[in-house]
Amino acid sequence: MKVSSYNAKNSNVYHNNSNCTEGNNIERVNLQQGTGGKRLCHRCAGLNSKK
């Protein structure tokens, strides 16, 4: 399910899918809202393209 964009301070990608395992593993202390000017995570992109 697509959600508002978020990213980790120490990552070079952002996430926007609640089913992304990589995005779900971000520790709360590193979590930031928005894209941070980063590229979309490949797992999120794949999940977003599924119907």
Backbone bond lengths (Angstrom), bond angles and torsions (degrees), N, CA, C in turn:
res aa  C-N    CA-C-N  psi(-1)  N-CA   C-N-CA  omega(-1)  CA-C   N-CA-C  phi
1 M - - - 1.449 - - 1.528 109.34 -
2 K 1.308 115.46 130.56 1.454 120.70 -179.53 1.530 110.22 -72.32
3 V 1.338 115.91 135.86 1.462 123.05 -178.93 1.528 109.16 -132.30
4 S 1.315 116.89 176.38 1.466 121.26 175.85 1.523 109.68 -60.63
5 S 1.309 116.76 144.02 1.465 122.19 -177.77 1.517 111.58 -64.48
6 Y 1.335 114.54 144.08 1.463 122.15 176.13 1.518 108.49 -151.50
7 N 1.331 116.06 160.24 1.458 120.72 -179.59 1.513 110.24 -149.12
8 A 1.321 115.38 171.26 1.461 121.84 175.58 1.520 108.35 -104.74
9 K 1.311 116.64 142.26 1.457 121.67 -179.86 1.525 111.66 -55.18
10 N 1.328 116.90 -36.30 1.463 121.89 -173.94 1.533 113.16 -100.22
11 S 1.325 117.52 23.56 1.457 121.85 -178.38 1.523 110.05 -122.47
12 N 1.336 115.95 160.78 1.470 119.28 178.43 1.524 111.83 -108.66
13 V 1.342 117.33 15.44 1.461 122.30 177.39 1.528 110.20 -132.36
14 Y 1.326 115.24 160.69 1.459 120.33 172.36 1.523 108.98 -116.57
15 H 1.310 116.18 164.84 1.458 122.84 -176.86 1.519 109.57 -125.86
16 N 1.347 115.96 153.35 1.466 119.96 176.60 1.524 111.36 -152.08
17 N 1.346 117.06 25.35 1.454 120.73 178.46 1.524 108.73 -133.50
18 S 1.323 117.07 127.24 1.462 121.65 -176.42 1.523 112.91 -69.59
19 N 1.328 118.59 -12.76 1.462 121.90 179.49 1.529 113.00 -95.70
20 C 1.309 118.04 3.79 1.462 121.88 -179.45 1.528 109.64 -76.94
21 T 1.319 116.52 117.78 1.466 120.09 -178.63 1.523 111.70 -66.58
22 E 1.316 117.15 -36.11 1.467 120.55 178.48 1.534 110.35 -64.54
23 G 1.319 115.96 -46.45 1.459 120.30 179.25 1.520 112.92 -64.99
24 N 1.321 116.27 -35.85 1.464 120.50 180.00 1.520 112.85 -71.85
25 N 1.327 117.70 -15.66 1.460 121.35 -179.69 1.527 113.77 -91.42
26 I 1.318 117.73 2.73 1.464 120.78 179.28 1.529 108.54 -70.24
27 E 1.326 115.38 126.64 1.466 119.81 176.85 1.522 109.06 -68.20
28 R 1.315 115.66 141.79 1.462 121.70 -176.60 1.533 112.70 -53.90
29 V 1.321 117.11 -35.88 1.465 121.09 -178.75 1.536 111.54 -65.41
30 N 1.329 118.27 -24.61 1.462 122.68 -179.90 1.524 113.86 -98.55
31 L 1.310 117.80 -2.93 1.460 123.01 -174.29 1.524 112.20 -76.53
32 Q 1.334 115.74 132.80 1.461 122.93 176.51 1.514 108.66 -132.61
33 Q 1.308 117.68 144.69 1.463 122.16 176.57 1.523 109.35 -82.36
34 G 1.326 116.26 150.08 1.461 122.02 176.82 1.514 112.54 94.27
35 T 1.327 115.15 179.42 1.466 121.05 -177.49 1.524 112.43 -85.25
36 G 1.308 117.12 -23.41 1.456 120.68 -178.59 1.521 112.99 64.15
37 G 1.344 117.14 17.72 1.454 120.75 -178.66 1.524 112.95 72.22
38 K 1.321 116.23 16.75 1.468 122.01 -177.03 1.522 110.13 -98.29
39 R 1.323 117.00 168.34 1.465 121.47 178.35 1.529 109.72 -84.51
40 L 1.315 116.63 159.21 1.457 122.30 -179.50 1.528 110.42 -72.04
41 C 1.297 116.57 137.48 1.466 123.85 176.45 1.536 109.27 -58.49
42 H 1.326 117.58 137.82 1.465 120.71 -178.35 1.526 111.76 -65.77
43 R 1.321 118.53 -30.41 1.465 120.95 177.72 1.533 110.43 -68.74
44 C 1.328 116.27 -43.08 1.465 120.28 177.43 1.531 110.16 -62.08
45 A 1.326 116.82 -43.46 1.463 120.87 -179.63 1.524 110.00 -59.25
46 G 1.319 117.41 -43.14 1.453 121.10 178.97 1.519 111.97 -66.13
47 L 1.316 116.58 -42.68 1.464 120.68 179.15 1.528 110.82 -65.91
48 N 1.328 117.16 -38.33 1.461 121.42 -179.74 1.532 111.98 -67.23
49 S 1.324 117.06 -27.79 1.464 119.79 -177.39 1.528 112.55 -82.66
50 K 1.331 117.20 -14.45 1.471 120.74 178.17 1.508 110.04 -78.51
51 K 1.310 115.63 141.05 1.479 120.45 179.46 1.496 110.04 -99.22
